[in-house]
Amino acid sequence: MNSTGTQTIRANTVLPARRRDIELHTADGLALVGELALPLERDPVATLVTLHPLPTHGGFMDSHVLKKASYRLPALADIAVLRFNTRGTTSPRGTSQGSFHEAHDERFDVAAAIEFARAAEDPALPNRWLLGWSFGTDLALMYGNDPSVAGAILPSPPLKFSGPEHLRGWAESGKPLVALVPELDDYLRPDEAVQRFGSIPQSRVVGVEGAKHLWVGESYVRRVLDEIVATVSPGAGPLPTTWDGEVG
Protein backbone atom coordinates (compact mmCIF):
# COMPACT_ATOMS: atom_id res chain seq x y z
CA MET A 1 0.00 0.00 0.00
CA ASN A 2 1.31 3.47 -0.90
CA SER A 3 1.08 6.44 1.44
CA THR A 4 1.96 10.12 1.15
CA GLY A 5 3.06 12.92 3.45
CA THR A 6 6.08 12.95 5.73
CA GLN A 7 6.94 9.37 6.60
CA THR A 8 9.59 7.86 8.85
CA ILE A 9 11.84 5.61 6.78
CA ARG A 10 11.53 2.14 8.27
CA ALA A 11 12.96 -1.26 7.48
CA ASN A 12 10.28 -2.05 4.89
CA THR A 13 9.99 1.43 3.34
CA VAL A 14 10.28 1.51 -0.45
CA LEU A 15 11.07 4.95 -1.85
CA PRO A 16 10.32 5.96 -5.44
CA ALA A 17 12.73 4.82 -8.14
CA ARG A 18 12.82 3.53 -11.68
CA ARG A 19 13.17 -0.21 -11.23
CA ARG A 20 13.65 -2.67 -14.03
CA ASP A 21 14.45 -6.34 -14.26
CA ILE A 22 17.75 -7.10 -15.94
CA GLU A 23 19.56 -10.19 -17.18
CA LEU A 24 23.33 -10.57 -17.14
CA HIS A 25 25.16 -12.87 -19.54
CA THR A 26 28.39 -14.50 -18.47
CA ALA A 27 31.38 -15.42 -20.63
CA ASP A 28 30.71 -19.10 -19.88
CA GLY A 29 27.19 -18.92 -21.26
CA LEU A 30 24.90 -18.40 -18.26
CA ALA A 31 22.02 -15.97 -17.76
CA LEU A 32 21.83 -14.32 -14.33
CA VAL A 33 18.71 -12.54 -13.12
CA GLY A 34 18.81 -9.15 -11.45
CA GLU A 35 17.33 -5.70 -10.97
CA LEU A 36 18.54 -2.16 -11.60
CA ALA A 37 17.13 0.64 -9.44
CA LEU A 38 17.65 4.19 -10.72
CA PRO A 39 16.75 7.66 -9.43
CA LEU A 40 13.22 8.49 -10.46
CA GLU A 41 13.81 11.76 -12.32
CA ARG A 42 17.58 12.27 -12.53
CA ASP A 43 20.61 10.47 -13.84
CA PRO A 44 22.65 8.69 -11.16
CA VAL A 45 25.76 10.31 -9.71
CA ALA A 46 27.22 6.94 -8.70
CA THR A 47 26.52 3.24 -9.14
CA LEU A 48 26.68 0.29 -6.77
CA VAL A 49 27.28 -3.15 -8.26
CA THR A 50 26.25 -5.38 -5.39
CA LEU A 51 27.54 -8.86 -4.55
CA HIS A 52 25.44 -10.82 -2.10
CA PRO A 53 26.33 -13.14 0.82
CA LEU A 54 26.97 -16.86 0.52
CA PRO A 55 24.07 -18.54 -1.33
CA THR A 56 24.58 -21.83 0.50
CA HIS A 57 23.81 -19.93 3.73
CA GLY A 58 20.79 -17.99 2.51
CA GLY A 59 22.48 -15.14 0.64
CA PHE A 60 20.82 -13.75 -2.49
CA MET A 61 20.13 -10.44 -4.23
CA ASP A 62 17.39 -9.65 -1.69
CA SER A 63 19.66 -10.00 1.36
CA HIS A 64 18.35 -7.17 3.47
CA VAL A 65 21.17 -4.61 3.40
CA LEU A 66 21.37 -4.82 -0.39
CA LYS A 67 17.62 -4.67 -0.80
CA LYS A 68 17.38 -1.65 1.50
CA ALA A 69 20.14 0.05 -0.47
CA SER A 70 18.04 -0.40 -3.60
CA TYR A 71 14.91 0.82 -1.79
CA ARG A 72 16.50 4.03 -0.48
CA LEU A 73 19.65 5.19 -2.22
CA PRO A 74 18.22 6.05 -5.65
CA ALA A 75 15.77 8.46 -4.00
CA LEU A 76 17.91 9.75 -1.15
CA ALA A 77 21.31 10.06 -2.84
CA ASP A 78 20.82 9.67 -6.63
CA ILE A 79 22.76 6.39 -6.53
CA ALA A 80 21.93 3.54 -8.90
CA VAL A 81 21.85 0.07 -7.36
CA LEU A 82 22.41 -3.08 -9.41
CA ARG A 83 21.56 -6.35 -7.67
CA PHE A 84 21.69 -9.84 -9.12
CA ASN A 85 21.73 -13.50 -8.15
CA THR A 86 25.04 -15.25 -8.67
CA ARG A 87 24.98 -18.58 -10.48
CA GLY A 88 22.52 -21.10 -9.09
CA THR A 89 20.97 -18.59 -6.66
CA THR A 90 17.21 -18.09 -6.32
CA SER A 91 15.16 -15.10 -5.17
CA PRO A 92 11.65 -13.84 -5.92
CA ARG A 93 13.14 -12.31 -9.10
CA GLY A 94 13.99 -15.82 -10.31
CA THR A 95 16.86 -18.29 -10.46
CA SER A 96 20.18 -17.62 -12.15
CA GLN A 97 21.46 -20.40 -14.35
CA GLY A 98 24.33 -22.62 -13.28
CA SER A 99 25.31 -23.79 -9.82
CA PHE A 100 27.35 -22.51 -6.90
CA HIS A 101 31.06 -22.96 -7.59
CA GLU A 102 32.90 -22.12 -4.35
CA ALA A 103 34.00 -18.64 -5.55
CA HIS A 104 35.72 -20.00 -8.68
CA ASP A 105 33.43 -19.62 -11.69
CA GLU A 106 31.69 -16.78 -9.90
CA ARG A 107 34.44 -14.68 -11.47
CA PHE A 108 32.35 -14.75 -14.63
CA ASP A 109 29.35 -13.44 -12.69
CA VAL A 110 31.30 -10.50 -11.29
CA ALA A 111 32.71 -9.71 -14.72
CA ALA A 112 29.23 -9.80 -16.30
CA ALA A 113 27.84 -7.39 -13.71
CA ILE A 114 30.72 -4.95 -14.09
CA GLU A 115 30.45 -5.08 -17.88
CA PHE A 116 26.69 -4.46 -17.75
CA ALA A 117 27.28 -1.35 -15.64
CA ARG A 118 30.17 -0.15 -17.79
CA ALA A 119 28.25 -0.51 -21.03
CA ALA A 120 24.93 0.90 -19.81
CA GLU A 121 23.33 3.78 -21.66
CA ASP A 122 20.17 5.82 -21.16
CA PRO A 123 21.21 6.44 -18.52
CA ALA A 124 24.88 5.75 -18.19
CA LEU A 125 25.97 4.26 -14.87
CA PRO A 126 28.90 6.40 -13.73
CA ASN A 127 31.31 6.23 -10.80
CA ARG A 128 30.95 2.47 -10.42
CA TRP A 129 31.69 0.94 -7.00
CA LEU A 130 31.43 -2.64 -5.81
CA LEU A 131 29.34 -3.26 -2.71
CA GLY A 132 30.05 -6.76 -1.46
CA TRP A 133 28.65 -8.28 1.70
CA SER A 134 30.26 -11.29 3.42
CA PHE A 135 30.90 -13.79 0.58
CA GLY A 136 30.35 -10.87 -1.76
CA THR A 137 33.36 -9.10 -0.27
CA ASP A 138 35.54 -12.05 -1.24
CA LEU A 139 34.19 -11.91 -4.79
CA ALA A 140 34.90 -8.18 -4.91
CA LEU A 141 38.46 -8.64 -3.69
CA MET A 142 39.16 -11.61 -5.95
CA TYR A 143 37.52 -10.50 -9.19
CA GLY A 144 36.43 -6.87 -8.91
CA ASN A 145 39.73 -5.07 -9.43
CA ASP A 146 38.66 -3.90 -12.87
CA PRO A 147 39.72 -0.69 -14.66
CA SER A 148 36.10 0.48 -14.82
CA VAL A 149 35.55 0.13 -11.06
CA ALA A 150 36.34 3.09 -8.79
CA GLY A 151 36.69 1.09 -5.57
CA ALA A 152 34.90 -1.26 -3.20
CA ILE A 153 32.88 -1.13 0.00
CA LEU A 154 33.02 -4.31 2.05
CA PRO A 155 30.56 -4.88 4.92
CA SER A 156 31.45 -7.94 7.03
CA PRO A 157 34.51 -9.17 5.12
CA PRO A 158 35.40 -12.71 6.27
CA LEU A 159 38.52 -12.92 4.04
CA LYS A 160 37.68 -16.60 3.62
CA PHE A 161 38.06 -17.22 -0.11
CA SER A 162 40.27 -14.23 -0.95
CA GLY A 163 43.97 -14.32 -0.18
CA PRO A 164 47.00 -12.07 0.24
CA GLU A 165 47.54 -12.00 -3.53
CA HIS A 166 44.16 -10.34 -4.00
CA LEU A 167 44.91 -7.76 -1.32
CA ARG A 168 48.23 -7.05 -3.04
CA GLY A 169 46.41 -6.47 -6.31
CA TRP A 170 44.17 -3.86 -4.71
CA ALA A 171 47.14 -2.24 -3.00
CA GLU A 172 48.88 -1.89 -6.34
CA SER A 173 45.76 -0.48 -7.97
CA GLY A 174 45.61 2.47 -5.58
CA LYS A 175 41.83 2.20 -5.54
CA PRO A 176 40.04 2.85 -2.25
CA LEU A 177 38.64 0.04 -0.15
CA VAL A 178 36.35 0.61 2.82
CA ALA A 179 35.82 -2.38 5.12
CA LEU A 180 32.86 -2.06 7.50
CA VAL A 181 33.62 -4.52 10.28
CA PRO A 182 31.11 -5.38 13.00
CA GLU A 183 32.47 -5.34 16.54
CA LEU A 184 30.82 -8.72 17.18
CA ASP A 185 31.39 -10.33 13.79
CA ASP A 186 31.48 -14.12 13.65
CA TYR A 187 34.47 -14.27 11.28
CA LEU A 188 36.63 -11.13 11.31
CA ARG A 189 36.59 -8.42 13.97
CA PRO A 190 37.99 -4.88 13.77
CA ASP A 191 41.42 -5.39 15.33
CA GLU A 192 42.25 -8.33 13.08
CA ALA A 193 40.75 -6.55 10.09
CA VAL A 194 43.09 -3.60 10.63
CA GLN A 195 46.02 -6.02 10.51
CA ARG A 196 44.77 -7.95 7.49
CA PHE A 197 43.94 -4.86 5.44
CA GLY A 198 47.12 -3.15 6.56
CA SER A 199 48.80 -4.33 3.36
CA ILE A 200 46.53 -1.95 1.41
CA PRO A 201 47.69 1.58 2.26
CA GLN A 202 44.61 3.23 0.81
CA SER A 203 42.15 0.98 2.66
CA ARG A 204 40.04 2.15 5.57
CA VAL A 205 38.65 -0.16 8.26
CA VAL A 206 35.56 1.11 10.05
CA GLY A 207 34.71 -0.80 13.22
CA VAL A 208 31.01 -0.60 14.09
CA GLU A 209 30.30 -0.93 17.79
CA GLY A 210 27.61 -3.44 18.73
CA ALA A 211 27.05 -4.67 15.16
CA LYS A 212 27.04 -8.33 14.13
CA HIS A 213 27.78 -10.03 10.83
CA LEU A 214 24.22 -9.78 9.53
CA TRP A 215 23.69 -6.09 10.40
CA VAL A 216 20.32 -6.80 12.00
CA GLY A 217 18.66 -3.65 13.29
CA GLU A 218 17.70 -0.43 11.57
CA SER A 219 20.45 1.61 13.24
CA TYR A 220 23.10 -0.70 11.80
CA VAL A 221 21.58 -0.66 8.33
CA ARG A 222 21.56 3.13 8.42
CA ARG A 223 25.21 3.14 9.46
CA VAL A 224 26.13 0.97 6.47
CA LEU A 225 24.12 3.11 4.05
CA ASP A 226 25.60 6.32 5.45
CA GLU A 227 29.12 4.94 5.02
CA ILE A 228 28.31 3.93 1.45
CA VAL A 229 27.04 7.40 0.56
CA ALA A 230 29.96 9.13 2.29
CA THR A 231 32.32 7.02 0.18
CA VAL A 232 30.76 7.18 -3.28
CA SER A 233 29.09 10.60 -3.14
CA PRO A 234 30.77 12.75 -0.48
CA GLY A 235 28.54 15.54 0.75
CA ALA A 236 25.29 13.70 0.01
CA GLY A 237 24.90 12.32 3.53
CA PRO A 238 24.09 11.62 6.21
CA LEU A 239 20.87 10.21 4.85
CA PRO A 240 17.57 11.60 6.13
CA THR A 241 15.39 9.40 8.28
CA THR A 242 12.12 10.75 6.87
CA TRP A 243 10.68 11.14 3.37
CA ASP A 244 8.18 13.76 2.29
CA GLY A 245 6.17 12.14 -0.47
CA GLU A 246 4.89 8.81 -1.65
CA VAL A 247 6.37 5.64 -0.21
CA GLY A 248 5.65 1.98 -0.83
Order of alpha helices (4+ residues) and beta strands (2+ residues): beta-beta-beta-beta-alpha-beta-beta-beta-alpha-beta-alpha-beta-alpha-beta-alpha-beta-alpha-beta
